[in-house]
Amino acid sequence: MRAAAISLAALLAAAPVVPAQQPASCGAPGGKLALVLPGGGAKGFAHLGVLRMLDSLGIVPDLIVGTSAGAIMGALYASGLDVDEIERDVQGLGLDTLIGRYDASTPPSLGTRRAILAWEGGQQGLVLRTNVVREAPLNALVSALYARGNLMAAGDFDRLPIPFRAVAADISTREPVVLGSGDLAQAVRASSAIPVVFRSVRVGDRDLVDGGIVSNVPIDVARSLGATRLIVSNLRDTSRFDVRDGDPLSTAGQLLSFLFEQPIAPLQPGDVMLTADVSGVNQFDFSNASIARVIAAGMRGAAAIRDAPCLPRGGARPRGEVPPLASYFLPGGTDAEVARALWLTLGDVGGRVPELPRLQARLRSLSQIDRYRAIWLFPQRGPGDSVVFNAIARPSSNEQALVGAAFDRELGPRVWAGRVQRLPQRNAEVTGVLSIGQFQQEVELTLRRSYDVLKSPWSPIVSGALTRAQVRDIRDGREFPVIQTADWLAELGIERRFTKRGSVALTAFARQWDEPVFAATPTALGARLRVQLSGAANEMPRGLVEFEGTLRYWRAATELRRSRAWRGYTVESLISAVVGEHLPLQSSAFLGGNDVGFPGFKIQELRGAQAATAALRVAHRLYGPLNVQGLIAGGALQTATYGVFRDARGYFGARGGLGVTTALGPLALEYGANDRGRGNLWLRFGDWF
């Protein structure tokens, strides 16, 4: 902590204080003092330095007008939060994880597959999804972040401890739109909806985007609202080119900054302009280092206000009180499904002042409702001083098409295409997937209940799959012609979802296959228990535990992995195992997995009835997207079908090389060796499936 304080002091002393710009005359005494906060993406964190300085001097504005990042900070400050609370809450949004390279995330019904392109259904048919923001989680987080102010405003931003206005732009008319009523979170979200990066926000009958393209420094808006004196927190950027490591998002930030550059309206007597130099900071860089840098710049720029005359000092900023909730919904005013979503998500807190941390945590969980892209509360005054919600929702698309691809040096190229069709009236979801690769081709069709917290977590599931696989025949490193197999599977059962991407399923299945181990074309009836958890590796554990049994064979398999970031390193642990008896060839146990392999050996080289592997992968960033990475692994393989690892042989190996993180997935080039004296080159692009 002391080192951080010394570092901050050094930053503050590193650059000269920019003097406050103001006319010599103070103008007429009295009147309304407005704080004007312009936009600038991550650069807008510099406003926190100005807000902290205002609090230290007891300068309390009568009005706050903000655009984009200025609206994000200004709405929280107007709601009575301390600057420390604002800094903590905004950084807690995790914007660096929600905003980044293009991420065509797949719906839960597609499991662990990762899409590289996605289309969504709309009025004009399927449209390519191009935004680089995970919108549903972002909207839920924004709604939670502004819950306090939203309840206090109750639809009128003049009821906040400090009256507030957010400036947005009508995307059709290119006119500024000043938002002073409605849902506070939605207003801030609209004011900061940077075109191309974010979707526009529908407010009333208008589609709104970032106000920075029409009024980034909203001085005229503040004057039109009756302000006679202004404090303007200006952001200065003299950098000529602001691109980080060739990142397309950084390039987009530089191009969009041109749209935000407009002439600033002239100051009048009594006005003060504070300037923070945020040169060299990309407006989409929400890393901790970047945020600390712009906050320090804001504090340096705000220091000049100490010597500015004409400003009232020694005041205490009002904090305000959160009113109680009379009920959630206005009778007949809220859509029944939206009302049910809020009731199931938020619980019963009617008739009392809500516990804000608990309410905010539950508002964040609104992102788990797949049928809605956003739910805005629209609080309004209820009986006495209470508040009621007249919520509205923006529905998600009912159809999606997705494509994924990967390449492996040994297994060749592999492509999948999926289609998800929701049937809202029946709360059902149809998923179809076609996978094509050099050694495996598969088509799968599944019908299940939609992944939706509004309905029962239990879901009947019906699926069918046809798989053609060519199993590699490798002996002592020498490869023979592949073995052709075919597999037909029909499955019926029930599934229980226990998280957004976690499920347990119990099904009965009929299976018929064709391969040389069994005579003719055998058929088996059996049951399968499957527990699956999928998601971003840096957010939660992911994996699969599965058991299937028939009168002909039985098989149990597990794959569990966990990824953590530690001191600049990414560490991933992996455990996989397959045990069974009398397995079909395509269900055999392979050391290192059917499509992952073991260091030094070719993929599918070591095949048996039972195999287990434990591995630890470590990666460290060298420069930009380039990583140095390596893996150590130990394993056991048993070819005999009796006993569990009774006569297993042990193996140890390691692999290392370089990796590149790209928008379409990881690229890895590594060389591996093992204790059997074998070595092999590993080259893979994309997330394998």
N, C-alpha and C positions, 0 to 999 in steps of 0.2 A: 504494500500500500504506500509506504514511504517512497519507494523507488518510483512508483507511478506518479506521485505528487511532484517529485523532483523533475521527472520527465515532462510533465505538463507545464511546470514553471519554465523549463528550458524552451519549450515550444512557444510559450507566450513571449519570452524575451527574444526569440530568434528573429522577429520581424518588427519593424516600427509600427507604432499605433497610427492608424489612419484617422486623421482629424475629422470630426463631425462636420458635414457640410450643411450650412444654414445661412439664411439671409441675416444681415446685421441687425435688423429691427425685429423685435419680438411680436409686433402686431398688437391687436387689441387684447386686453387681459380676459381671462375666463374662456368660455366656449367649450366645445367638445374635442377631446384629445383622442385621436385614432392611431392604432398601431397597424402598419401595413407590412404584410409578410408575403414576398413574392415566391414563385416556384423555382425549382432547380433540382428535383430528384434528391439524390443522396446529399447534394450540396446544401439542401434546405436544413440539414441538421445544424448548420451554423446559426440558425435562429435561436437555438437553445442557449447559446452564449449571450445573445441580446436579452432573452427573457430572464436569464439568471441575473444580469446586470440591473434590469429594471426592478426586480425584487429586492436586490441589495440596497438600492437607492430609494425604495418606496415610491416609485413612479407607477401609477396605476392608470392605464388607458380607460377611456369611456366606451371604446368600440374597438373590435379587432376585425380586420378584413384580410383574408388570406386566399392565395391562389396555389393550387397544387400542393407542393410540400409545405407552403405557408399555411394552407388550410389544415393540413394534417397536424402541424404543431399548434396553430392558433386555436383550433377547436378544443384541444386538450387544455391549453392554458386558460381559455375562456370558461372552461368547466370547473375551474378552481383547483386543478391539480398542481402540486409543487413541481418545480423543474426536475428535481431528482426522480420523481414518479414518472414524469413524461419520458425522460431519457430511458428509464428502466422499461417502461411499457412498450415504447416504440421499438427499442432494440429487441424486446421479447417477441416481436412479431416474426422474427426470423426471415426478414425480407430477402436475405441472401440465399435462402433455400427455396423461397416461393417465386423469385424472379431470377431468371438465368437463361441459359441456352434453351433452344426449342426442345420441349419435352412433351412428346405425344403419349402421355401416360395411358395405360390400358385400363379398362373397367375390371372390377373384381372377378367377373365371370370368366375372364381369359387367363386368370392365374398369374404365373410368373413371367409370361411373355412380355417383351418390351417392344412397343411399336416405334417405328421411325417416322411414319406418316399417319395422320388420322384425318378422317372426314366426318363432319356432323351433318345430320339432316336439318333442313330448314325449309322456308317457303319456296326457295329456288332449287330444292333438291339437295344432294350432298355437296357440302362446301368444305374445302381444305381448311383445317384448323391451323392458323398461323401464329396465334399469340404465344408468348413465351412465359406466361404466368399461369400458375395453377389457381384458377379463378375461384372455385368454390371454397377451398381453404382460406384464401385471402379475404373473400367477402365475409366469411364467418369470423375471422380474426378481427376485421375492422369493426364489425357489429359488436363484438365483445369489448374491444378497446374503447369504444365511445358509449358504452352502456350507461355510465354515470351521467355524462352530459346529456344523453338522449332522454333519460328519465327526468332530469331537471328541466330540460327545455319543453318537454311534452308537446312537441310540434311547433314551438315558437322560440327561435334562437335568441330573442330579446329577453327570455326568462333566465338565461344562463347568468352566472355571477357577473360576467362581462358580456354584453351583447356581441354577437358574432355574425359574420357573413362569409360565405364561401363563393368564390367566383369560378364558374364553369363556362363552357362554350357550346352553343348549339351547332352540331356538326353539319346540319343542313344549311342554316342561314349564316353561319360564322359570326353570330352575334354573341356578346357576353351575356351570361345569365347569372344574376345575383340570387343566391339561395339563402333565404332567411327563415324558412319554415319547412316542416316535413320531418323526415328521418335524418338526424344529424349524421349518422354513419353513412347513409346513402349520399348525402350532400358532399361529404368529404371525399368519398369514393369517386363521385362524378367529377369533382374539381381536379382530381389527380389522375384521371383516366387518360394517360398519354396515348395518343393515336398509334395504331399498329401494335404496340406492346400490350395494351389493355383493351378490352371490349368497351364500347360506349355504354353508358348507364341510362336507362329509360326512367325519366322523372316526369310524371304527368304524361303529356303527349309529345315530349321532346326527347331526342337522343343527345345526351351531353357527353362531352369529352373534356380534357384538361383545359382549364381556363387560360393557361399560359400562352396559348396560340393567339389569343385576342387581347388579353389584359394581364400580362405576367406581373407587372407592378401596379396593382389596382389603386393608384392614387385618386383617379377621377371617381371611382366607385365610393371611396371613403368620403370625398367631398360631397358627393350627391346625397350621402346619408347624414349630412349636417356637420361633418368634422371641420373645425376651424383651425386645428393644429395637428400636425402629423409627425409620427416617428416612423421612418422607413428603414427597414432592415434589408439593405441592398446586398446583392451577391455579385462580386466582380470576378470574371474569369478571363485572363489574358492568354491562356494557352491556345496555340494555333491548331494543334491536332491532339485529340484526346482518345486514343485507341489503345487498349490494353491487350497486348499479346495477340493481336489480330482477331480478337473476339468480335463476332458480328454484332452482339448487343452493344459493345462499346462504340462500334462504328455508328449504329443507329442512334446512340445517345448524342454523338457529335453532330449528326445530321439534324436531329430534332432540336438541338440547342439553337440552330439558326432560326427556327420558327419562333423561339421564345425571345429573340432579341428585338425589342421594340423601343422606340424613343420613350424616355421617361418624362412624364408631365412635370412642368417646372414647379419648384418649391415656392411657398409663400412665406411671408414673415411669420416667425414662430415655429416653422417646420424644421425637423432635424433628420438628416440622412446619415445612417451608419453603414459603413461598407466593410464587408468581410471578403478577403481575397481567397477564393477557393480554386485558384488556377491549378490545372493538372489533375483535378478530381473528376472522375466520370460519374454522371448522374445516376448510373445503375450499379455503382460499386458500393454495396451496403455491408462490406466487411467491417469488422471492429476497428481495424487500423484506419480505414478511410473515415469512418464516423468520428473517431477521436481527433483526426486531423482537422475536419471541418468545424467541429465544436470549438477546438482551440482557435481556429481562424475567426469564428464568430465572437469569441471572448475578446480577442485582440481588437476587432472592429468596434465592439460595444464599449470598450474602455473610454473612448472619446466622449461618451455621453456624460461622464462625470463633470466635464467642464462646460456642458451646454447650458445656457441660460433658458429662461422662459418656461421651464417644465416644473409642474407641481411635484414636490417631494415629501417624503415622510408618511405617505399613505400606506394602508394595509389592504392587500388584495383580498376581496371576499372569496370564500371557499364554497359557500352554498351548502344546502342539505338535500339529500336524495329523498324524494317523496315515496310514500308507500304505494304498493300496487293494489288497486281495488279488485281487479280481475285481469285476465289476459286479453279479453276480446270484447269489442263493442258488439252488442246483440245485432246479428244480421249483417255486420259490417265486414267480417273476415271470412274468406273462403273456408269451407269446412275442413278440407284436407290440410290447409295451412294451419288452421287452429289446432287440429289434431297433432300436427308435427310439433308445434310449440308446446302443447300440453304434455306430450310424451317426452320431449327433450328437456324442458325447463322444470317440470314438476309443478306442484301446487305451492306457490308462495303468496297467493292473493291475500290482501288484507293487512299486510305488514311491509315494513321496509326490507327489501331483499338484501341478503348478504352478497355484496358485489363480487368477491372472488368466486363464490360458488355460481352466481348467475353468469359471470363471464366464462367460466369453464364450460358451462352447459351451452352457452351460445356458440362456443367454438365447435361443439359437437354437431351443430347444424350442417357442417360440411359432409357428414356421413349420410345425408339424405340425398341419394343419387338423382331423384326426380327434380330437384331444385338446384339451380345454379346460385341463387341468392334468396334469402328471406330477410326482408327489412321490416323492423318492428313498427314503425310509425306510431310512437306513443302519443296519446292525447289526454287532456285533462278529464278526470273522472269525478266522482262525488267528492266534495270537499277539496283537499289538496292531493288527492290520489291520482294515479295514472292508469290508463287502460291501453291495450295494444289494438291497433287496427291494421294488422300486418298484411303485407303483400309479398308475393313471391315471383321470381323469374324462373320459369321451368327450364329444365335441361332438355336437350334433344332426345327424342325417343329412338333414334337410329344412329349408329356409328359404323364406319368402315375403317379398318386399320390394317397396316402392312408392316411387317418386320423382316429383317434379313440379317444373315451372319455368314462368315466365311472361315473355314479351317483348312490348314495346309493338307491334312490327311483326309478329312471328311468332306472337303469340297464346299461349294456354296449351298445355302439353305435359305428358303424364303417361306414366309407364311402370310396368309391373308385371312382376316376375320371380319365377321359381320355380327353386330349385336342389334337386335330389334326388340324394343320394349313394347309391351301391350298394356298400357296404363289401366284400361277398363277391367282387365283380368288380373292385374298385378303380376304379369308373367313376363318372361324374358327368353327369347330364342337366340342362341349363339351358334354360329357355324364357323368352322376353321378349316382351312386347307393348307397343309404343309408339304412342301416339295423340296427334296434334297437329293444328293447323289446316292446316298445309301438308304434313305427312308422317305416314303411318301404316305401321307395320312389325311383322311377327311373325317371330321367329327361334327356331330350335330347334337345340341343339348337344349332341353326345355326345362326351365326351373322357375320358381318364384323370383321376382325381382329382389335385388339386394336393397332393402328399404326398411328403415326402422319404423315406418308407419304401420307395417303389417307384422304378422307373426314371424319370428326368426326361423321357424321351422318351414321347410320347403320340400315338397315332393320334387324329385328329379328323374328325368328320363333322358337317356343318351344312347347314342349308337356311334360306332367308329369302325373304319376299315383302314388297316395298316399293311403296307407292303414294305418289308425291310430286307436289306442285303447285309448279312452278318459277315464281318471280316474273319477270314481264317488265317491266323498268323502263328507260326511255330518257330521258336528260336530266332525271331526277327525276320524270317522269310515269309512272304505273303503269298497265299494260294488264291485261286478264284473264290469269289464271295459265295456264300450259301444263301439261296433265295428262300424267303419265308413270307407267309401271308397270314393275316389275323383279322377275324371278324368278332365284334363285341357288341352286345346289347345289354343295357344296364337299367335297373329300376330300383328306386329306394327313396330315402329321405335324408335331407341335409339340414344341419343346424349351424347358422352363422353366429359366431360369438365375438367377432370384431368386424370392422369394415372389410378386412381382407383375410380373415381367418374363418375356417369352417371345419366341421366334422361331418362325415357322411357315412351312412351304412346302407349298402346296396346289395341286391342280388343280381347276378349276371349269368348270361349264357355266352360261352366263348367257343369258337371253332377256329382251328388253325391248320396250317399246312407247312411242314418242315421235316427234314430227314430223321430226326431223333425218334419221332413217333410214326408208326405205320399208318397208312391211309391218311384220312383227315379227321383227327380226333375232335370230339366235342366234350365240353365240360360245363357243368352247372356248379355255381359256387356263390360265395358271399365275400364282400370286401368292406373293410373298415379303413377310412382314410381321414387323416387329420392334416390340414394344409394351412400354412400361414405364409403369406407373400407380402411384399412391400419393399420400399427402398431400403437397401442394406444398412444405411446409416441412421435409420429411424427405428427399426425393430428387428428382432430375430426373424428369420424366414426359413421355411423348410417343409418337409413332408414326412409323415409317418404313415405307413400303409401295411395292411395285412390282407392277404387273400388266400382262401382255401377252397379246394375242390376234392373230389374223390380221386383225382389223378395226380395232383401236386398241391404243394402249399408254398407260399412265399411271403417273407416279411422284409420290408425295406424302410430305410430312413435316410434322410439327408437334412442336416441342420447346419446353418451358418450364421455367423454374427460378425458384424463389421464395426470397428471403432476408430475414431480419430484420436491420436495421442502425440502431442508435441511435433506436429508437422508430418507424422506418419499415419498411414491408414493400415490398420491391422485387421485381417479377416481370418476367422477360424472356421474350419469345415470338418464335419464328421459325416461319413456316409457308410452304409452297410447294407448288404443283401444276404439273407440266409434263406434256404429252401431245400426242397427235395423233389426230384423227378421233374425239373423245370423244363418248359419248352425252351428251345434254343434262343429265341429272341428275348426271353426273360432271364437269361443266365446272369450270374454274378460276374462282373468284370472288375478287376482291381483298378481303383481310381474312378470307376463309373463307366457307363456305356459310351459316353461322349465327352468325357473330361480327360481320362487317362492318368497314368502314373509317371513321374519324372524318369526319363531314360527309355521307357518302353513306348511302343506304338499304341494308339488307342485301340481297345478291344484285344490286345495281344494276350493278356492273361485272363483266361475264362475258367470259371469253376462253378460249384454249387453254392459256395459261400465266399464272400469277400468283404473286407472292411478297410476303410482308409481314414486317417486323421491327418489334416494338413493345416499349416499356418502360413498365410500369405502376408507379406509386408511390402508396402509401396511408399515411396517418398518423392515428393515433387522436386524436380531439378530446375526446370525453367518453364514457365507458362504451362502448357498442357503435357509436357514431357515428364515422365516419371522413371525412376529406377525402381525395380521391383524384383522380388524373389519369393520362392516357396520352398518349404521343407515338408516332407510327407513320410509317414510310416504306414504300412499296411500289412494285411494278412490275407492269404488265399488258400482255400481248400477245394480240391477237385472232387473228393469223395462225397457221396450224398448222405452218408450216415454221420450222426453226431454234429454238434455245433462247434466248429473250429477245433475238433479233436486232433486232426492231423494237419493243421494249417501250417504254412510256411510264411515266415516274416520277410518283409522287404523295407528298404529305406532308400530315399532319394531326395534330390534337391534340384531346383530349377531357378534360373535367374536371367535377367535381361532388362529390356526397356519397354515402356508402355506409353501410349499417347491417349489422352482423354479427348474424345471428339463428340460432336452433337449427335452422331449416329451410333455411338457406343464406343467401347474401349478397343484399342489396337495393342496387341501384345506380341513381342518377339523375344523368345527366351530359349535358352539351351538347358537341357536337363540331363542328369546322370544319376546312376543308382549303384547300390552295393553289389550288383551282379555284373558290373563292368560294362554296362550298356549306356549309350548316350543317344539323344534324339533332339531335333529342333522342333520347337513349338511356335506356331504362328497362327494367330486367330484375330479376326476382326468382328466386333459386334458381340452382343449378349446371346450366347448359344441357347437353344430351346429344344 
